[in-house]
Amino acid sequence: MKIKKQHRKKKYLHKLNRKRMHRKQTNTGDVQCKVIKDAWDHKKSSFRNLREMGLTTDPNKTIKIPNFKQEQVKKAKTIMKDDEIDMDEEEVKVRIPRKVHVVEELEKESKAPRERKFMLPKGQVEFITYLLDKYGHDYKAMERDKKNYYQETWKQLRAKIKTFMGIPKQYGEYLKARGLLDKEEDEDEIKRQVKALVMDD
């Protein structure tokens, strides 16, 4: 028995601009990198543009992974020829790109230090500050707190507090609110806090 196909009545929708829709779907977007955008030549293809900048479209072609089978075939050929070792090695043509400055600027940009944008969510910050206010750095007591709903171990809580202390903006706000930023703490207190953070067992 044949399956009956349902042919929906096709309608021309006047409100849709198919040309614009197609352009939107196929568009890959603008180049976000300013260095590449400035060096880009719209008269040339993307492949040629990238090659002139010293970049690549396909890293698999540029950095070839050694093929085990091909290596074995080469070894077999050399053994078969005995004395005559005629290796047909492909000479790799090293092209010096015209726009070398693009790669240099990109490398410089990637090595430059970046501002840390990682922030903990508000709920987590409230929980951590509550624990710090109540217990200080006594992680074993934190573990038994009634607000520890997810039953996190003292090591997990310590890791969370370490990450919180590693975010200067959020931790700085906490210290300012508690009035601990201006107040100089004695050495024994600082040592105790460090010991509590480093504690492993």
C-alpha distance (Angstrom), angle and dihedral (degrees) to the residues before:
residue distance angle dihedral
M1 . . .
K2 3.80 . .
I3 3.77 120.4 .
K4 3.76 110.4 -117.8
K5 3.77 112.1 -126.8
Q6 3.73 117.7 -142.2
H7 3.76 111.0 -136.8
R8 3.73 110.3 -157.6
K9 3.76 114.1 -146.9
K10 3.79 105.6 -105.1
K11 3.76 114.6 -133.5
Y12 3.76 129.5 -168.1
L13 3.79 108.2 -126.3
H14 3.77 111.3 -148.9
K15 3.79 94.2 -168.0
L16 3.84 93.0 62.9
N17 3.78 122.2 80.3
R18 3.81 102.4 -153.4
K19 3.79 93.5 -173.0
R20 3.82 91.8 56.1
M21 3.81 91.4 43.8
H22 3.81 92.1 52.8
R23 3.80 91.2 47.1
K24 3.81 89.8 51.1
Q25 3.81 93.2 50.0
T26 3.80 96.2 46.6
N27 3.81 95.2 41.6
T28 3.80 112.8 105.7
G29 3.80 93.4 -163.1
D30 3.78 134.2 -118.4
V31 3.79 123.9 -48.5
Q32 3.81 105.8 -99.4
C33 3.82 96.6 -164.4
K34 3.83 108.8 92.0
V35 3.83 94.6 -156.5
I36 3.83 93.0 55.5
K37 3.80 92.1 40.7
D38 3.81 92.0 56.1
A39 3.81 93.6 47.9
W40 3.83 94.6 44.0
D41 3.81 117.6 115.2
H42 3.82 111.6 -154.8
K43 3.82 92.5 -160.4
K44 3.81 91.0 64.6
S45 3.79 130.3 66.3
S46 3.79 121.0 -100.6
F47 3.83 90.9 -111.3
R48 3.80 92.5 54.0
N49 3.79 92.9 43.8
L50 3.79 92.7 53.1
R51 3.83 92.4 44.2
E52 3.81 90.7 54.0
M53 3.80 90.2 50.7
G54 3.81 91.8 51.2
L55 3.79 93.2 -109.6
T56 3.79 130.4 118.8
T57 3.78 137.7 -132.5
D58 3.80 94.5 -153.5
P59 3.83 117.8 30.8
N60 3.84 90.7 -169.9
K61 3.81 90.0 67.0
T62 3.79 94.1 43.7
I63 3.81 98.4 46.4
K64 3.78 104.1 35.2
I65 3.79 119.5 -157.5
P66 3.81 110.3 -131.7
N67 3.79 111.9 -105.2
F68 3.82 112.9 -135.6
K69 3.81 93.7 -155.4
Q70 3.82 93.8 52.3
E71 3.80 91.2 48.8
Q72 3.81 91.1 52.0
V73 3.83 91.3 49.3
K74 3.82 90.2 51.5
K75 3.82 90.8 50.6
A76 3.80 91.1 48.5
K77 3.82 91.7 51.1
T78 3.81 92.0 51.5
I79 3.82 90.9 50.3
M80 3.82 91.7 48.8
K81 3.79 92.9 51.9
D82 3.83 91.3 50.5
D83 3.81 103.8 -175.8
E84 3.78 97.6 12.7
I85 3.78 106.1 77.6
D86 3.74 104.9 -177.9
M87 3.75 106.5 167.6
D88 3.78 113.4 -173.1
E89 3.73 98.4 -153.3
E90 3.74 115.8 179.3
E91 3.75 110.9 -121.0
V92 3.75 108.3 -129.8
K93 3.77 110.9 -139.2
V94 3.75 109.4 -139.9
R95 3.76 109.2 -148.7
I96 3.75 118.1 -162.9
P97 3.80 105.9 -141.8
R98 3.79 118.1 -125.4
K99 3.78 95.4 -135.2
V100 3.82 99.3 47.9
H101 3.80 90.8 150.5
V102 3.85 89.5 72.4
V103 3.81 93.5 62.9
E104 3.81 91.6 42.8
E105 3.82 91.8 51.8
L106 3.82 91.7 46.5
E107 3.82 91.0 51.2
K108 3.81 90.8 48.0
E109 3.80 90.4 49.4
S110 3.82 92.9 49.3
K111 3.82 92.3 50.5
A112 3.81 93.9 47.8
P113 3.83 114.7 105.8
R114 3.79 114.8 -103.6
E115 3.75 131.3 -147.7
R116 3.79 111.7 -107.3
K117 3.79 108.1 -115.6
F118 3.80 97.2 177.2
M119 3.80 112.7 122.0
L120 3.79 131.7 175.6
P121 3.82 117.8 -122.1
K122 3.80 118.1 -97.0
G123 3.82 94.7 -112.1
Q124 3.79 92.6 52.5
V125 3.81 92.2 48.0
E126 3.81 90.7 51.9
F127 3.83 90.8 50.6
I128 3.81 93.3 47.9
T129 3.82 93.7 46.6
Y130 3.81 89.7 48.7
L131 3.81 90.3 53.1
L132 3.81 93.2 45.6
D133 3.80 91.5 49.4
K134 3.79 93.5 48.4
Y135 3.82 102.8 38.0
G136 3.80 107.2 14.4
H137 3.82 104.0 -152.4
D138 3.81 98.4 -23.5
Y139 3.83 97.6 123.4
K140 3.81 95.4 175.3
A141 3.82 89.6 60.0
M142 3.83 90.8 46.2
E143 3.78 89.2 56.3
R144 3.82 90.8 60.5
D145 3.82 95.2 46.4
K146 3.82 116.4 124.8
K147 3.83 91.3 -129.6
N148 3.82 91.4 60.2
Y149 3.80 90.1 98.6
Y150 3.80 96.0 164.1
Q151 3.83 90.8 52.3
E152 3.76 93.5 -125.8
T153 3.77 117.0 -174.3
W154 3.79 121.4 -116.0
K155 3.81 89.6 -105.8
Q156 3.81 91.4 54.7
L157 3.79 90.9 48.6
R158 3.80 90.7 48.0
A159 3.82 90.0 52.1
K160 3.82 90.5 50.9
I161 3.80 91.4 50.0
K162 3.82 90.6 48.0
T163 3.82 90.7 54.0
F164 3.80 90.0 47.0
M165 3.81 90.6 51.2
G166 3.81 88.9 48.3
I167 3.82 92.2 61.5
P168 3.82 104.3 80.5
K169 3.81 96.2 -165.6
Q170 3.82 96.9 53.5
Y171 3.80 96.1 35.1
G172 3.81 90.8 46.4
E173 3.81 90.4 53.7
Y174 3.82 89.8 50.2
L175 3.82 91.9 50.7
K176 3.83 91.8 46.9
A177 3.81 91.7 50.4
R178 3.80 91.3 51.0
G179 3.82 92.7 43.1
L180 3.79 92.6 -121.1
L181 3.80 97.2 122.0
D182 3.80 97.8 75.3
K183 3.80 97.4 32.6
E184 3.80 113.5 91.1
E185 3.76 111.2 -132.7
D186 3.78 121.1 -143.8
E187 3.81 118.3 -109.5
D188 3.82 94.4 -111.4
E189 3.83 91.3 58.0
I190 3.83 92.4 48.8
K191 3.82 91.0 47.9
R192 3.80 90.4 49.9
Q193 3.82 91.5 52.1
V194 3.81 92.6 47.9
K195 3.81 90.7 48.4
A196 3.80 90.3 50.7
L197 3.81 90.9 51.5
V198 3.80 94.9 47.1
M199 3.82 93.9 43.7
D200 3.81 109.0 121.8
D201 3.79 105.9 -177.2
